[in-house]
Amino acid sequence: MAQISVFAVLNLPLHKEELHRFRQLIDLPYENTASESGREVPSTPPLVTEPKPAEIQRINSDPASVPRPASGALKRISWELTCYNRDPPSSFMCGPIGDDLFHWQGTIMGPPDSPYRGGVWFLAIGYPTDYPWKPPKVNFTTRIYHPNIDSNGSISCDILRDQWSPALTVPKVLLSICSFLDNPFGDCNSNAHTECLVPEIAHVYWTDRQRYNATAREWTRRYAI
């Protein structure tokens, strides 16, 4: 599993290249509602009360009994969308599918100076009703050659599992994925005891980097351009 610290995610650099081309592929998801109304957007997430265990159990056993969408999660998701629309980065795009704030589509651009350069990948993003106390579900819907992304689009990334923090946001998760494309094992510099989602691809990564890069470029050309 790739190790990405919360602090590393919060300080990831933004890529500026190919912004014009990227924005031609997809329209921005929503207009900046805060700018239109003249209201100032808070710089910190809105306070969301963590659900009690009994409430979570009730939601899981009878989802129909809970008003949809959950108000706390909706407030947080709306805040993330507003902040994203204020200053969208060039390395990815994201936004709701239609009017459903709990289901988003993400699009990321391959990092420059990597075998993924020039590619564009789509991702499905689902928010749980107890967000941000539980992580979102993020899956690739475009094929990619990567040791920690399998053929079903599942991603082995610790911040989407045990290292998730309510301080993180979906835009910051997408930033971490952009970085993780070209650095699939984080700070690990050897294959010893390194967990991964696709061992066959990881073996090529560690033993024949030239072949790995060539295959990643070919998959990028075939599926993501």
N, C-alpha and C positions, 0 to 999 in steps of 0.2 A: 504494500500500500504506500502510495506517495505521501511523504511527510511535508506538510506545508503549515508553518506556524501562523497564528492569527496576526502577529505583528508583521510578518513578511507580506501577508495579503493586504494589510492596510497601507503598505508603503510600496506596492508594486508600481513600476513606471508605466506610463501610457505610451503606446506606439502611435505616431503621427502619420506614418506612410499610408498611402493609398486611401485616404479618407474620402476623396471625391468619388472614386470608383465604388467604394463600399456603400456609400449612401445612395448610389444609383441602383443598387440591388434591392434595397428594401426601404420603404418610406418609414420615417420616424413614427413610432406607435401611437403616441398621444401628443397633443399640443401641451405646452407648458401652462398648466391651469393656474399655477401660482402667479406667473407673470401677467396673465390676462386679468386676473382679479386685483393685482396690485398688492397682494398680501405677502408678507415676508415668510419664507419657509424656514422652520426651525432647523438648526444644524445638528441636533441630536434626535434619536428616534423617540416617538411618543411613548409615554409610559403605558405598558401593557401588563395587566395583572396575570401572573402565572396561574393557569387553571388548577383547581384542586384535583387530587386523584379520583374522587368520586365523580367529578364532572367529566374527566377524560374517559372514565369507564362508561359513563352514560352516552357520551358521544360515539364511542366505538361500538357499543351494543345497539344503539338506536339512533343513527345519524339523522333520521327524519324528525326527531324530537327537538333538534337544535336549530335555531334560526340560521339560515344560510344567506350570506356568509357570516361567520363569527365576527362580532364587532371588533374585538381586540386585534385579531389578525388582519382584518380589513383596514383598520386604521394604520397599522404598521406598513402593510403593502402599499397603501396609497401614498404614505410618506416616502417610501423608497422610490416609487415611480416619479413623484414630483421632483425629488432630488436628482434622479437620473436625468430627467428631461431638462433640468436647469443647465447641465453641462455634460452632454453625452460624449463619452470618449470615442476615439477613432478605432480602437481595437476590437470593439464588439458593439452589438445593439441588442436591446431586449424590450419587451412590452407585452401587455395582455393580448390574448386572442379574443377579438370581439369585445364584449362587455364583461367578460368573466375575469375578474382580477386574480382569481386563484389559479388560473392556467395561463402561462406566458410562453412566448417563443423567444429563444435567444439565437443570436447569430454571431459567430466569432470569426476573426480573420487570422490566417496563419502568421506567426511571428516572422518578421524580416530576418534574413540571414539564417533561415532554418529550412529543412526539407519541405515544410508546410507553407512556405511563402507563396502568396498569390491565391491560396485556397480559401473558401468560405464554407463554414460548417454550421448546420442548424441544430438546435437543441430544444427539447421539450422540458419545460419547467413547471412543476406542480407544487403549490404551497399547501401544507397541512392546516387543518382548522386551528391547531394550537401553535401556529407560527407566531413569534420567532423562537419559541422554546424547543421546537423540533426543527430539524433542517429541511429545506426543500428537497424535492426529488428532481434530479437533473440527469437527462439522458441525451446522448447524441442521436440524431435521426439521420445524419449523413455519415457514411462509412469513412473510417480513418484507420491508418496503420499505426498502432501505438501499443506499447506493452501494458498500459493500464486503462485501456478502453477496449471492451470486447466487441464481438460482432453484433450484439444486441444493443450496443450503445451505452452499456453500463460503465460507470466511471469509478475507479478505485482511488478515492481521494479522501484523506482523513478528515478534512473540514466538512465533508458531507456526511460524516459518521460520528465517531467518538470525539473528534476535536471541534465539533460545531460549537459556536458561541452565539448567543442572541445579539452580540455586538456586530456580528457579520451581517451582510446583506447579499441579496442575489447579484447585484452588480459587482460586488467584491469577489464573490465566488467565480463569476465569469472572468474577472481579471486574473484570478489564480489559475484558472484553466488555461488561459492564453499563455501564461508563463510555464505551466506544467506540460504543455505540448512539446516544447523543445528541451525540457528538463524533467523527464518522467520520473526520476528517482530522487528529486530534491538534492540534498547535500550528500547523499550516498555516492561514493566514488568507486565502489567495487560491487561485484555481483554476489558477494558472500552474504547469505542469510537475508537477501532482499526479497520481500514479498511483491508479487505482481499479479495482475489479472490474467494476462496471456503469456505464460512461461515461454512458449515457442518464440514469440517476438522478442521477449526480454533476452533470450539466449543470443539471438542475432545482434541485438543492441550491444551486448557486452563483448561478443567475440568477433564481430565483423561490422564495425560501424559504417564502413563504406557501403556495404550491401544494405544495411538498415536504411541509410539515408536515401539510397537509390530507390528502394521499394516504397518508402514513405513519399518520395516525390512522384512516383508513378501512380500511387493511390490518390494523391492529391490531384494530379492531372485528370485521372479517370472519374473520380467521384465528386470533387469539390470545386471544379472550375467550369 
